[in-house]
């Protein structure tokens, strides 16, 4: 059985260039698309794309339920199947418009790469996420050692994530000049920081326990005063490795950035395991901060500022992606509303309605009748 099709490889190369240059897709996204197309080619025994038949799409779709994930060793989840089929549908729609394929493929042929409505609902279902509490994060930090330079860095890394809500991808690329501990802010400059969608924005330190902020302040002072790091040196330097006794071991810090986010996740895994707590990944800290914002913010303007601090242009993004109310809190709120309906004062409803008209939630506000 052949391992590839020269014609397919040329077409895929053109498509990946299109995704990169015309659609502005990231390499990570393109890699995921390449894996999806590769699975389909393997299923068809690398038949040329110009020999595509809708029966191939149907058979491949059915085969996904029996395929095993290399990462988990279990059957592919509905969410993974959905992403894979969406990528293939987009690819074949693009292919149907390309010279040499227009007479062989129709735009609607790509629709056969689609899960059933039932499976799509399952794939998109929102499950309860494990979100660490402020107390759990603080406990994990307190349990971390602080003897070596590496210990201090790892401890500051977790404190920094809670203090700023920075994304995992950005953490490894921050430089010292991006943080200002006096003004309590972090400048996420997309020209040098790997922010999502290459967005530039400023994050002001979130109101978390002051000991968390102090750990970050002490770390910045340690780098600048004791290590003599400059503005362009990394905020979280990579680990220096040596083999003095014939075995590789961490010996200190380099003046270079981590090349990827793997070491960041390793720090989090080690910290929470040592504290006897379930693993909380760096991104889950953003959920923690949104829950904190829901408790602290007293009006729509405050929550809008909180949302912007996370790098969100729309409050809807914050609410839909991170703002799910925990089941126990949901039950508590509903019981309160049932026993004390007077808490819903008309003045508050009017205030919320006016705020919706003037905010990025106007699309929702415009659909709501004015309170009486």
C-alpha positions as a Markdown table, in Angstrom:
| # | Residue | x | y | z |
|---|---|---|---|---|
| 1 | Unk | 0.0 | 0.0 | 0.0 |
| 2 | Unk | 1.4 | 3.4 | -0.9 |
| 3 | Unk | 2.2 | 5.8 | 1.9 |
| 4 | Unk | 1.3 | 9.1 | 0.1 |
| 5 | Unk | 0.0 | 10.6 | -3.1 |
| 6 | Unk | 2.3 | 13.1 | -4.9 |
| 7 | Unk | -0.8 | 14.9 | -6.3 |
| 8 | Unk | -2.4 | 15.2 | -2.8 |
| 9 | Unk | 0.8 | 16.5 | -1.3 |
| 10 | Unk | 0.9 | 19.3 | -3.8 |
| 11 | Unk | -2.7 | 20.2 | -3.1 |
| 12 | Unk | -2.2 | 20.1 | 0.6 |
| 13 | Unk | 0.8 | 22.4 | 0.3 |
| 14 | Unk | -1.3 | 24.9 | -1.6 |
| 15 | Unk | -4.1 | 24.7 | 1.0 |
| 16 | Unk | -1.7 | 25.2 | 3.9 |
| 17 | Unk | -0.3 | 28.3 | 2.2 |
| 18 | Unk | -3.8 | 29.5 | 1.7 |
| 19 | Unk | -4.6 | 29.0 | 5.4 |
| 20 | Unk | -1.4 | 30.7 | 6.5 |
| 21 | Unk | -1.3 | 33.6 | 4.1 |
| 22 | Unk | -4.9 | 34.3 | 3.1 |
| 23 | Unk | -6.7 | 33.2 | 6.3 |
| 24 | Unk | -4.0 | 34.1 | 8.8 |
| 25 | Unk | -4.2 | 30.8 | 10.6 |
| 26 | Unk | -1.6 | 29.9 | 13.1 |
| 27 | Unk | 0.9 | 27.0 | 12.6 |
| 28 | Unk | -0.8 | 25.1 | 15.5 |
| 29 | Unk | -4.2 | 25.3 | 13.7 |
| 30 | Unk | -2.6 | 24.3 | 10.4 |
| 31 | Unk | -1.0 | 21.3 | 12.1 |
| 32 | Unk | -4.4 | 20.2 | 13.4 |
| 33 | Unk | -5.9 | 20.5 | 9.9 |
| 34 | Unk | -3.0 | 18.5 | 8.4 |
| 35 | Unk | -3.6 | 15.7 | 11.0 |
| 36 | Unk | -7.3 | 15.5 | 10.0 |
| 37 | Unk | -6.5 | 15.3 | 6.3 |
| 38 | Unk | -3.9 | 12.7 | 7.0 |
| 39 | Unk | -6.3 | 10.5 | 8.8 |
| 40 | Unk | -8.7 | 10.7 | 5.9 |
| 41 | Unk | -6.0 | 9.8 | 3.4 |
| 42 | Unk | -5.0 | 6.8 | 5.5 |
| 43 | Unk | -8.6 | 5.7 | 5.6 |
| 44 | Unk | -8.9 | 5.9 | 1.8 |
| 45 | Unk | -5.4 | 4.3 | 1.3 |
| 46 | Unk | -4.1 | 7.6 | -0.1 |
| 47 | Unk | -6.4 | 7.7 | -3.1 |
| 48 | Unk | -6.1 | 11.0 | -5.0 |
| 49 | Unk | -8.4 | 13.8 | -4.0 |
| 50 | Unk | -9.6 | 14.1 | -7.6 |
| 51 | Unk | -11.1 | 10.6 | -7.2 |
| 52 | Unk | -13.2 | 11.6 | -4.2 |
| 53 | Unk | -16.6 | 10.1 | -3.7 |
| 54 | Unk | -19.2 | 11.0 | -1.0 |
| 55 | Unk | -19.2 | 7.4 | 0.0 |
| 56 | Unk | -15.6 | 7.9 | 1.3 |
| 57 | Unk | -16.7 | 10.8 | 3.5 |
| 58 | Unk | -19.6 | 8.7 | 4.9 |
| 59 | Unk | -17.4 | 5.7 | 5.6 |
| 60 | Unk | -14.7 | 7.8 | 7.2 |
| 61 | Unk | -17.2 | 9.5 | 9.4 |
| 62 | Unk | -18.5 | 6.1 | 10.6 |
| 63 | Unk | -15.0 | 4.8 | 11.2 |
| 64 | Unk | -14.1 | 7.7 | 13.6 |
| 65 | Unk | -16.1 | 6.1 | 16.4 |
| 66 | Unk | -13.7 | 3.1 | 16.3 |
| 67 | Unk | -10.5 | 5.0 | 16.1 |
| 68 | Unk | -8.2 | 5.4 | 19.1 |
| 69 | Unk | -6.6 | 8.7 | 20.3 |
| 70 | Unk | -2.8 | 8.4 | 20.5 |
| 71 | Unk | -2.8 | 10.8 | 23.4 |
| 72 | Unk | -5.4 | 9.2 | 25.7 |
| 73 | Unk | -5.4 | 5.6 | 24.4 |
| 74 | Unk | -9.3 | 5.8 | 24.3 |
| 75 | Unk | -11.8 | 6.2 | 21.6 |
| 76 | Unk | -11.9 | 9.6 | 19.9 |
| 77 | Unk | -14.3 | 12.0 | 21.7 |
| 78 | Unk | -17.2 | 13.5 | 19.9 |
| 79 | Unk | -15.5 | 16.9 | 20.3 |
| 80 | Unk | -12.4 | 15.6 | 18.5 |
| 81 | Unk | -14.5 | 14.0 | 15.8 |
| 82 | Unk | -16.4 | 17.3 | 15.3 |
| 83 | Unk | -13.1 | 19.3 | 14.9 |
| 84 | Unk | -11.7 | 16.8 | 12.5 |
| 85 | Unk | -14.8 | 16.7 | 10.3 |
| 86 | Unk | -15.1 | 20.5 | 10.3 |
| 87 | Unk | -11.5 | 20.7 | 9.1 |
| 88 | Unk | -12.2 | 18.3 | 6.3 |
| 89 | Unk | -15.4 | 20.0 | 5.3 |
| 90 | Unk | -13.6 | 23.3 | 5.0 |
| 91 | Unk | -10.8 | 21.7 | 3.0 |
| 92 | Unk | -13.1 | 20.0 | 0.4 |
| 93 | Unk | -15.1 | 23.2 | 0.1 |
| 94 | Unk | -11.9 | 25.0 | -0.8 |
| 95 | Unk | -10.9 | 22.1 | -3.1 |
| 96 | Unk | -14.2 | 22.3 | -5.0 |
| 97 | Unk | -13.3 | 25.8 | -6.2 |
| 98 | Unk | -9.8 | 25.0 | -7.3 |
| 99 | Unk | -8.9 | 24.5 | -11.0 |
| 100 | Unk | -8.9 | 20.8 | -11.9 |
| 101 | Unk | -11.5 | 19.9 | -9.2 |
| 102 | Unk | -14.5 | 22.0 | -10.1 |
| 103 | Unk | -15.8 | 19.4 | -12.5 |
| 104 | Unk | -15.2 | 16.6 | -10.1 |
| 105 | Unk | -16.3 | 18.0 | -6.8 |
| 106 | Unk | -19.4 | 20.0 | -5.9 |
| 107 | Unk | -19.5 | 22.4 | -3.0 |
| 108 | Unk | -22.2 | 20.4 | -1.3 |
| 109 | Unk | -20.1 | 17.2 | -1.4 |
| 110 | Unk | -18.2 | 18.6 | 1.6 |
| 111 | Unk | -21.4 | 18.6 | 3.7 |
| 112 | Unk | -21.0 | 14.8 | 4.1 |
| 113 | Unk | -18.2 | 15.5 | 6.5 |
| 114 | Unk | -20.8 | 16.3 | 9.2 |
| 115 | Unk | -21.8 | 14.7 | 12.5 |
| 116 | Unk | -25.4 | 14.1 | 13.2 |
| 117 | Unk | -27.3 | 16.8 | 15.1 |
| 118 | Unk | -27.4 | 14.6 | 18.1 |
| 119 | Unk | -23.6 | 13.9 | 18.1 |
| 120 | Unk | -22.9 | 17.6 | 17.4 |
| 121 | Unk | -24.9 | 18.6 | 20.5 |
| 122 | Unk | -22.9 | 16.0 | 22.5 |
| 123 | Unk | -19.6 | 17.3 | 21.1 |
| 124 | Unk | -20.5 | 20.9 | 22.0 |
| 125 | Unk | -21.9 | 20.2 | 25.4 |
| 126 | Unk | -20.3 | 22.3 | 28.2 |
| 127 | Unk | -19.2 | 20.1 | 31.1 |
| 128 | Unk | -18.3 | 21.3 | 34.6 |
| 129 | Unk | -14.7 | 22.4 | 34.6 |
| 130 | Unk | -12.4 | 21.8 | 37.5 |
| 131 | Unk | -11.6 | 25.3 | 38.6 |
| 132 | Unk | -9.1 | 25.8 | 41.5 |
| 133 | Unk | -10.2 | 28.1 | 44.2 |
| 134 | Unk | -8.0 | 31.0 | 45.4 |
| 135 | Unk | -7.4 | 29.1 | 48.6 |
| 136 | Unk | -6.2 | 26.0 | 46.8 |
| 137 | Unk | -3.8 | 28.0 | 44.6 |
| 138 | Unk | -2.5 | 29.9 | 47.6 |
| 139 | Unk | -2.0 | 26.6 | 49.4 |
| 140 | Unk | -0.1 | 25.1 | 46.4 |
| 141 | Unk | 2.2 | 28.2 | 46.4 |
| 142 | Unk | 2.9 | 27.9 | 50.1 |
| 143 | Unk | 3.8 | 24.3 | 49.7 |
| 144 | Unk | 6.4 | 25.0 | 47.1 |
| 145 | Unk | 10.1 | 25.1 | 48.1 |
| 146 | Unk | 12.1 | 28.4 | 47.8 |
| 147 | Unk | 15.7 | 27.4 | 48.2 |
| 148 | Unk | 17.2 | 27.5 | 44.7 |
| 149 | Unk | 16.8 | 29.9 | 41.8 |
| 150 | Unk | 14.6 | 27.4 | 40.0 |
| 151 | Unk | 12.4 | 27.1 | 43.1 |
| 152 | Unk | 11.9 | 30.8 | 43.2 |
| 153 | Unk | 11.1 | 31.0 | 39.5 |
| 154 | Unk | 8.6 | 28.2 | 39.7 |
| 155 | Unk | 6.9 | 29.8 | 42.7 |
| 156 | Unk | 6.7 | 33.2 | 41.1 |
| 157 | Unk | 5.4 | 31.6 | 37.9 |
| 158 | Unk | 2.3 | 30.3 | 39.6 |
| 159 | Unk | 1.8 | 33.5 | 41.6 |
| 160 | Unk | 2.1 | 35.5 | 38.3 |
| 161 | Unk | -0.6 | 33.4 | 36.6 |
| 162 | Unk | -3.1 | 34.2 | 39.4 |
| 163 | Unk | -2.0 | 37.8 | 39.6 |
| 164 | Unk | -2.4 | 38.5 | 35.8 |
| 165 | Unk | -4.4 | 35.7 | 34.3 |
| 166 | Unk | -1.9 | 35.5 | 31.5 |
| 167 | Unk | -2.3 | 32.7 | 29.0 |
| 168 | Unk | 0.0 | 29.7 | 28.9 |
| 169 | Unk | 1.3 | 30.7 | 25.4 |
| 170 | Unk | 2.2 | 34.2 | 26.5 |
| 171 | Unk | 3.9 | 33.3 | 29.8 |
| 172 | Unk | 7.0 | 31.8 | 28.2 |
| 173 | Unk | 7.6 | 34.9 | 26.0 |
| 174 | Unk | 7.3 | 37.8 | 28.6 |
| 175 | Unk | 10.3 | 40.0 | 29.2 |
| 176 | Unk | 11.1 | 41.9 | 32.3 |
| 177 | Unk | 10.2 | 45.2 | 30.6 |
| 178 | Unk | 6.6 | 44.0 | 30.2 |
| 179 | Unk | 5.9 | 44.0 | 33.9 |
| 180 | Unk | 5.7 | 47.1 | 36.1 |
| 181 | Unk | 5.4 | 46.1 | 39.7 |
| 182 | Unk | 5.2 | 49.8 | 40.9 |
| 183 | Unk | 2.2 | 50.6 | 38.7 |
| 184 | Unk | 0.9 | 47.0 | 39.1 |
| 185 | Unk | 0.5 | 46.3 | 35.4 |
| 186 | Unk | 1.6 | 43.9 | 32.7 |
| 187 | Unk | 1.8 | 45.1 | 29.1 |
| 188 | Unk | 1.0 | 42.3 | 26.8 |
| 189 | Unk | 2.7 | 43.6 | 23.7 |
| 190 | Unk | 1.9 | 41.3 | 20.7 |
| 191 | Unk | 5.1 | 42.4 | 18.9 |
| 192 | Unk | 7.1 | 40.4 | 21.4 |
| 193 | Unk | 4.6 | 38.4 | 23.4 |
| 194 | Unk | 2.7 | 35.4 | 22.0 |
| 195 | Unk | -0.8 | 36.7 | 22.8 |
| 196 | Unk | -3.9 | 35.1 | 21.5 |
| 197 | Unk | -4.9 | 36.5 | 18.1 |
| 198 | Unk | -1.7 | 38.8 | 18.4 |
| 199 | Unk | -3.7 | 41.2 | 20.5 |
| 200 | Unk | -1.9 | 44.0 | 22.4 |
| 201 | Unk | -3.5 | 45.0 | 25.8 |
| 202 | Unk | -2.6 | 46.0 | 29.3 |
| 203 | Unk | -3.5 | 43.9 | 32.3 |
| 204 | Unk | -3.6 | 45.5 | 35.7 |
| 205 | Unk | -2.9 | 43.2 | 38.6 |
| 206 | Unk | -6.0 | 41.4 | 39.8 |
| 207 | Unk | -7.1 | 41.9 | 43.5 |
| 208 | Unk | -5.8 | 38.6 | 44.7 |
| 209 | Unk | -4.2 | 38.0 | 48.2 |
| 210 | Unk | -1.3 | 40.4 | 48.6 |
| 211 | Unk | 1.2 | 37.7 | 49.4 |
| 212 | Unk | 0.7 | 36.4 | 45.9 |
| 213 | Unk | 1.6 | 39.9 | 44.5 |
| 214 | Unk | 4.6 | 40.1 | 46.8 |
| 215 | Unk | 6.0 | 36.9 | 45.5 |
| 216 | Unk | 6.0 | 38.3 | 42.0 |
| 217 | Unk | 7.5 | 41.6 | 43.2 |
| 218 | Unk | 10.3 | 39.8 | 45.0 |
| 219 | Unk | 11.0 | 37.7 | 41.9 |
| 220 | Unk | 11.3 | 40.8 | 39.7 |
| 221 | Unk | 13.6 | 42.4 | 42.3 |
| 222 | Unk | 15.7 | 39.2 | 42.5 |
| 223 | Unk | 16.2 | 39.1 | 38.7 |
| 224 | Unk | 17.1 | 42.7 | 38.4 |
| 225 | Unk | 19.2 | 43.2 | 41.6 |
| 226 | Unk | 20.9 | 39.8 | 42.1 |
| 227 | Unk | 20.9 | 38.3 | 38.7 |
| 228 | Unk | 21.4 | 41.7 | 37.0 |
| 229 | Unk | 18.9 | 40.9 | 34.3 |
| 230 | Unk | 18.0 | 43.7 | 31.9 |
| 231 | Unk | 14.6 | 44.8 | 30.4 |
| 232 | Unk | 15.0 | 42.5 | 27.4 |
| 233 | Unk | 15.8 | 39.4 | 29.5 |
| 234 | Unk | 13.0 | 36.8 | 30.1 |
| 235 | Unk | 10.7 | 37.2 | 33.0 |
| 236 | Unk | 10.7 | 33.4 | 33.4 |
| 237 | Unk | 14.1 | 32.2 | 32.2 |
| 238 | Unk | 14.7 | 28.7 | 30.9 |
| 239 | Unk | 16.5 | 26.1 | 33.0 |
| 240 | Unk | 20.2 | 25.6 | 32.6 |
| 241 | Unk | 21.1 | 21.8 | 32.4 |
| 242 | Unk | 24.5 | 20.2 | 32.9 |
| 243 | Unk | 25.9 | 16.8 | 33.6 |
| 244 | Unk | 28.6 | 17.2 | 36.2 |
| 245 | Unk | 28.4 | 13.6 | 37.4 |
| 246 | Unk | 27.5 | 12.0 | 34.1 |
| 247 | Unk | 23.8 | 12.6 | 34.5 |
| 248 | Unk | 21.8 | 15.6 | 33.3 |
| 249 | Unk | 20.5 | 17.8 | 36.0 |
| 250 | Unk | 19.1 | 21.3 | 36.4 |
| 251 | Unk | 21.8 | 23.7 | 37.6 |
| 252 | Unk | 20.4 | 27.2 | 37.4 |
| 253 | Unk | 18.8 | 29.7 | 35.1 |
| 254 | Unk | 19.7 | 30.8 | 31.5 |
| 255 | Unk | 19.2 | 34.2 | 30.0 |
| 256 | Unk | 16.9 | 32.7 | 27.4 |
| 257 | Unk | 13.2 | 32.1 | 27.0 |
| 258 | Unk | 11.6 | 28.7 | 27.2 |
| 259 | Unk | 11.1 | 27.5 | 23.6 |
| 260 | Unk | 7.6 | 26.1 | 24.3 |
| 261 | Unk | 5.0 | 25.9 | 27.0 |
| 262 | Unk | 5.8 | 22.4 | 28.1 |
| 263 | Unk | 7.9 | 23.4 | 31.1 |
| 264 | Unk | 5.2 | 25.8 | 32.3 |
| 265 | Unk | 2.7 | 22.9 | 32.5 |
| 266 | Unk | 5.3 | 20.7 | 34.3 |
| 267 | Unk | 5.7 | 23.4 | 37.0 |
| 268 | Unk | 2.0 | 23.4 | 37.6 |
| 269 | Unk | 1.7 | 19.6 | 37.7 |
| 270 | Unk | 4.6 | 19.3 | 40.2 |
| 271 | Unk | 3.2 | 22.1 | 42.4 |
| 272 | Unk | -0.3 | 20.8 | 42.7 |
| 273 | Unk | 0.8 | 17.2 | 43.1 |
| 274 | Unk | 3.2 | 18.2 | 46.0 |
| 275 | Unk | 0.4 | 20.1 | 47.7 |
| 276 | Unk | -1.9 | 17.0 | 47.4 |
| 277 | Unk | -4.3 | 18.8 | 45.2 |
| 278 | Unk | -5.9 | 17.8 | 41.8 |
| 279 | Unk | -3.9 | 19.2 | 38.8 |
| 280 | Unk | -4.9 | 22.7 | 37.7 |
| 281 | Unk | -3.5 | 23.8 | 34.4 |
| 282 | Unk | -2.4 | 27.4 | 33.8 |
| 283 | Unk | -5.5 | 28.2 | 31.7 |
| 284 | Unk | -7.9 | 27.2 | 34.6 |
| 285 | Unk | -6.6 | 30.2 | 36.6 |
| 286 | Unk | -8.5 | 32.4 | 34.1 |
| 287 | Unk | -11.7 | 30.6 | 35.2 |
| 288 | Unk | -10.7 | 31.2 | 38.8 |
| 289 | Unk | -10.4 | 35.0 | 38.1 |
| 290 | Unk | -13.7 | 35.2 | 36.3 |
| 291 | Unk | -15.4 | 33.6 | 39.3 |
| 292 | Unk | -13.7 | 36.1 | 41.6 |
| 293 | Unk | -14.9 | 38.9 | 39.3 |
| 294 | Unk | -18.5 | 37.6 | 39.5 |
| 295 | Unk | -18.2 | 37.9 | 43.3 |
| 296 | Unk | -16.4 | 41.3 | 43.5 |
| 297 | Unk | -17.9 | 43.3 | 40.6 |
| 298 | Unk | -20.9 | 45.4 | 41.7 |
| 299 | Unk | -22.1 | 46.8 | 38.3 |
| 300 | Unk | -21.8 | 46.1 | 34.6 |
| 301 | Unk | -19.0 | 48.7 | 34.2 |
| 302 | Unk | -16.8 | 47.0 | 36.7 |
| 303 | Unk | -17.3 | 43.6 | 35.1 |
| 304 | Unk | -16.5 | 45.1 | 31.7 |
| 305 | Unk | -13.2 | 46.4 | 33.1 |
| 306 | Unk | -12.6 | 42.9 | 34.5 |
| 307 | Unk | -13.3 | 41.4 | 31.1 |
| 308 | Unk | -10.9 | 43.8 | 29.4 |
| 309 | Unk | -8.2 | 42.9 | 31.9 |
| 310 | Unk | -8.4 | 39.4 | 30.7 |
| 311 | Unk | -7.9 | 40.5 | 27.1 |
| 312 | Unk | -11.5 | 40.1 | 26.0 |
| 313 | Unk | -13.0 | 42.6 | 23.7 |
| 314 | Unk | -16.5 | 41.5 | 24.6 |
| 315 | Unk | -18.1 | 40.7 | 28.0 |
| 316 | Unk | -19.9 | 37.9 | 26.2 |
| 317 | Unk | -16.6 | 36.1 | 25.6 |
| 318 | Unk | -15.9 | 36.2 | 29.3 |
| 319 | Unk | -19.4 | 35.0 | 30.3 |
| 320 | Unk | -19.7 | 32.3 | 27.6 |
| 321 | Unk | -16.2 | 30.9 | 27.9 |
| 322 | Unk | -15.4 | 31.3 | 31.5 |
| 323 | Unk | -18.5 | 32.6 | 33.3 |
| 324 | Unk | -20.3 | 29.4 | 34.0 |
| 325 | Unk | -21.8 | 29.4 | 37.5 |
| 326 | Unk | -20.6 | 26.4 | 39.5 |
| 327 | Unk | -23.5 | 24.0 | 40.2 |
| 328 | Unk | -23.4 | 24.5 | 44.0 |
| 329 | Unk | -23.4 | 28.2 | 43.5 |
| 330 | Unk | -26.2 | 27.9 | 41.0 |
| 331 | Unk | -28.3 | 26.0 | 43.6 |
| 332 | Unk | -27.5 | 28.6 | 46.2 |
| 333 | Unk | -28.5 | 31.6 | 44.0 |
| 334 | Unk | -31.8 | 29.9 | 42.9 |
| 335 | Unk | -32.7 | 29.1 | 46.5 |
| 336 | Unk | -32.0 | 32.7 | 47.5 |
| 337 | Unk | -34.2 | 34.1 | 44.7 |
| 338 | Unk | -37.0 | 31.7 | 45.8 |
| 339 | Unk | -36.9 | 32.8 | 49.4 |
| 340 | Unk | -36.1 | 36.5 | 49.0 |
| 341 | Unk | -37.6 | 37.7 | 45.7 |
| 342 | Unk | -37.5 | 41.3 | 47.1 |
| 343 | Unk | -33.7 | 41.3 | 46.3 |
| 344 | Unk | -34.7 | 41.9 | 42.6 |
| 345 | Unk | -35.4 | 45.6 | 43.1 |
| 346 | Unk | -36.8 | 47.4 | 40.1 |
| 347 | Unk | -34.0 | 50.0 | 40.3 |
| 348 | Unk | -31.4 | 47.3 | 39.8 |
| 349 | Unk | -33.3 | 46.0 | 36.8 |
| 350 | Unk | -33.4 | 49.5 | 35.2 |
| 351 | Unk | -29.7 | 50.0 | 35.8 |
| 352 | Unk | -28.9 | 46.6 | 34.2 |
| 353 | Unk | -31.2 | 47.4 | 31.2 |
| 354 | Unk | -29.5 | 50.8 | 30.6 |
| 355 | Unk | -26.1 | 49.3 | 30.9 |
| 356 | Unk | -27.0 | 46.7 | 28.3 |
| 357 | Unk | -28.0 | 49.4 | 25.8 |
| 358 | Unk | -24.7 | 51.1 | 26.1 |
| 359 | Unk | -22.3 | 48.2 | 26.3 |
| 360 | Unk | -21.0 | 45.5 | 24.0 |
| 361 | Unk | -24.0 | 43.5 | 25.1 |
| 362 | Unk | -26.3 | 45.8 | 23.2 |
| 363 | Unk | -27.4 | 42.9 | 21.0 |
| 364 | Unk | -28.9 | 41.3 | 24.0 |
| 365 | Unk | -30.2 | 44.4 | 25.6 |
| 366 | Unk | -32.0 | 45.4 | 22.4 |
| 367 | Unk | -34.0 | 42.2 | 22.6 |
| 368 | Unk | -35.1 | 42.8 | 26.2 |
| 369 | Unk | -38.2 | 44.8 | 27.0 |
| 370 | Unk | -37.7 | 47.9 | 29.2 |
| 371 | Unk | -38.5 | 47.0 | 32.8 |
| 372 | Unk | -41.8 | 48.5 | 34.1 |
